[in-house]
Amino acid sequence: MPQPQTTRRLFTLSLVAAAALAPSAAFAQAKPLQGQVVKIVRIDPLSGLLGSVGISQRKGYEFFAEKFSASNPAGVKFEISFIDNKLSPAESLNALKSAIDQGVRYVIQGNGSSVALALVDAINKHNERNPGKEVLYFNDAAVDPDLTNSKCSFWHFRFDADTSMKIEAMTTYMKDQKDIQKVYLLNQNYSHGHQVAAFTKENLARKRPDVKIVGEDLHPLAQVRDFAPYIAKIKASGADTVVTGNWGSDLTLLIKAANEGGYTGKFYTYYAGVTGTPTAMGTNGAGRVYQIAYN
């Protein structure tokens, strides 16, 4: 999931790529593409517990679509629409089909690697069957390493570091923090959360074999409204540190429960800077909540 401060960079890269791949005949004539419309769709959650993240991102994309439409070297207009996928791979595939039927060739998505994997597969099949009408997928946040390894696609471009890279960086910092002795892993129960847990264990075993993993939990994605029971388990384990890849409400409500439950340990996160979580942290987050991010 992208950080707010990186929206401009990500959208600029997307727009540059989209403009560069507009119909090549105009480029062959060395004429501006004045008047052409580049249609882009973002397929991500806009409702439910994680909807606030998508809505915040939508505002950023709308702002920059308008800004770059007003002035860009190619002379094109950028038209961006948004489809609420409710964080569902099935809903996302329906949205993709609808967008393609409307002439969209540029797809943006990021919230949820399960969705990303479904989109990559569908776009690969579409492009194979429809030469000359290929669709490009710009991924601004889905960080499953498989997307650029075993599931690597020519049509997929990711603008974020993957989980293996982020955990490598995070644990490189953690290994020098001598106060870290007991770690609890709390993550969302889908591919991203599984990989955060796996890579954390692997990296800490290599860099800090003295650190003990004293607990591990996977919880349903975007369904937990009260994390107090998880905080109670973390406190009972004696953990001084929590590592989590949670995002959106799953991180906001976790931090809120930790503050209310009196847990004073540290949190190492991916997305503490995203909508809602800074408010939940308040002044209690200073020196306790850390974020690894690609900027």
N, C-alpha and C positions, 0 to 999 in steps of 0.2 A: 504494500500500500504506500503511495507516494507521500512525502512530506509536503506541507503547504508551500515551503520556500522553494521547492523544486518544480512547481507547476509550470512556471514560465519556461524553464529549460526543457522540460519534457514536451510541452506543447509546441515550442519552437522547433524542436527536432522533428516532431510529427508533421508539422506544417511544411517544413522544408522538404521532407521526403515526399509528402503528398504532392507538392507543387512540381517537384522534379519528375514525378511519375505521371503527370498529366499527359494527354495525348501527344505523342512524339512528333506528329506531322507539323504542328505549329513551331516546335523547336527547329525542325529541319528547315523551315522557311525563315528562321531567325527573326520571328515576330513575337511581340508580347502576347500573353494569353488573356489579354483584356476581355473581361466579360464572362470568362468561363467560371463555373462554380465547382469547387471541390467539396463533395459531400462526405462528411465524416460522421460516424455514429459512435457514441460511447455506451457500452453495455455493462452496467454495474448496478448495485442495489441503491434504490432511492427511497425505500420504505423499510419498515421493520426496525429492529434494534440497531442495525448497522447503516440505516438509511442516512443518518446525519453526516456520515463520512462521504457518501456519494453526493449528497447535496452540496457540501462544501467544495468538493472537487468540481462539480458542475458549474458553480459560480466562477471558478478560476478559468475553466475552459471557455465559458461564454465570454468572459472579459477579453481573453486573448484572441478568440476568433474574431471578435469585433475589431480589436486593435490591429491585427495583422491583415484583416480584410481591407482596412482603410489604406494600408501602405505595404506593398511587398513587390519585389523585383519582377515577379511573373505577371502581376496585374490581375490575379485571380481573386475570387471571393470565396471565403471559407464558410460553409454552412454546416454547423454541427448540431446534431440532435441527440437525444438521450432516451434510452430504454431501460426501464426498471426490470432487472432480471431476478429480483428477490433473492439473490445469491444462489440461484438454482442453475446447474448446468443445463437441465432440460429447457428451462425458460430462456436461457441464453442462446441455445441453438434455434429456438423459435424466433427470437429477436434477430439473430444473424440472418436467417432466411428472409424475414420481413425486410430487413435493411437492404439485402442484396436485390430483392425484387424491386426495390425503389431506386436502384441504381447506385447504391453506396459501394465504394471500393476500398474505403479506409475505415478500419475498426479499431477502437481504443478500448482496452479493458485492463483491470489490474487487481481488483479486490476479490481475491480467492483463486488459488492455484488450481482447484478442482474445476472451476469455470474455464480457466486458461487452457488446461489440457484438453477439455472438450472442444473449445474453439479452434485450437491448433489442428486437431484431427479433422474437424468439419471443413476448415478453410483449405487444408491440404487436398481433401477429396474434391471440393468445389473447383479449385484451380486446375486440378488434373483433368477434370471433366469439361472445363470451360476455358480453353486456351484463348487468350485475347481479352478475357473478362476477369482477370485475376483480382483477388482481394488481398490487401495487406493488413496485417494485424500488429498494432503498436501496443506493447505491454508495458505499462508504467509502474507496475507494482507486484505482480505475481512472481514470487521468488523461488519457486520449486526448481532445483538444479536440473531436473530431468528436461525442463523446457529448452535448455541449451546443451543438453547432452543426449540422452537416449531418444528424446522427442524433438530433437533439433529440427527446425524447419526453415527453409529458404524464405518463407513468407512471414516469418515472425521476428520482430525486433523488440528486444527488452532494454529498457533504459534504467535498470536498477541492478544492484549487486545481488547475486543469489544467496540463498541461506548458507551454503558452505563458506562463501566469502565473508558474510557478515559474522558468522560464529567464529571463524578464524580470527577476525579482527577483535571481536569482543573478548574472546578468551586470551588473546595476546595481552590485552590490558588487564584482564582479571588475574592472570598468573602472577602479577607483581603486587597484587593487593593481599597482603598477608593476613588481613582480618577475615578473608574468605576461607572458611573451613568446612562448612556444611551447606550444601546447595539443594534446593527443592526445585523440581522442574514442573511447571504448570502451563499447559498448552491446550490449544483448541484441537478437537478430535477430527482432523482431516490432514491431508498430506503435508501442509506447511507445519502444523504443530508437531506431527510425528518427526519431521526432519530437524526441527529446532532441537527437540529432545535428543535425537540420535547424534547429531553433530556436536552438541554440547558435551555429551558423555565422552565421545571419542576424543575431542580436543582437550578436555580437562584431564583425561587419563594420560594423555601424552605430555601435557605441559605442567600439570599440577597433580601428580598421582596421589598426593597426600589429601587432596580434597575429597570429601565423602558426599555421594549423592544420597541424601537421607529420605527422599520421597519423590514420587512422580505421579502426576495425574493428567489425564486428558478429559476435557469436558465438552459437551455439545456446543457446536458453533452457533453463536448468536441466539442462545436459548436460556442461558442462566441470567436471572435477574438479581440473585442474592449470592454473593461469593463468601458470605460469612462462614459457611461450613468448610470451605477450602482454606480460609485463613486460619480457622481453628486447627485443622490438620497440619498446616505449615508451622504454626506455633508449637504444637505438640511434638513435632519432629525435631525441634531444636535448630532448625535451619537459620543461618544468619544471612542467607542470600537466596533470592528467587530469580530464576531465569525463565522468561516467558516471551513467546512470539505473538502474544495476544494483540489484537487491534480493535479499534472501535469501542463499542460498549463493553466488550469482553475485557478490555484493559481498564477503561474508565471505572467500571463497577468493581473490578478487582482492587484497584488502588483505593477507591472509596471504602470498601470493606476493610482493607488493611488499616486505614487510618481510624476507622470507627472501632475496629477490633483490637487496637493497641499493638499491632505488629510493627516493630521498629527496625526490622532487617532491611537490607537493600534489595532493590529490583533492578535487574539488567534486562532491558527491553529493546524492541525494534521501533516501537511507534508511540513513545510517551509524548511526543510533540504534536500528535494528531488531535483533531477536534474533540473536545470534551475532557481529555485526560489532564491537560495542564490545570484546568479548573478543579478537577477532582483532587489533584495533588495539593494545590494551595501552597502555602509556605512549608508544609511538611515534606515536600519532595526534595527540598534542597539538600544535597549531599547524600540522598538516599535512592533516588530514581535516576537511572542512567539509560541512555539511548544510543544504539549504534545505527548510523544512517549514512547512506551514500549521497553526497552533496557535490 
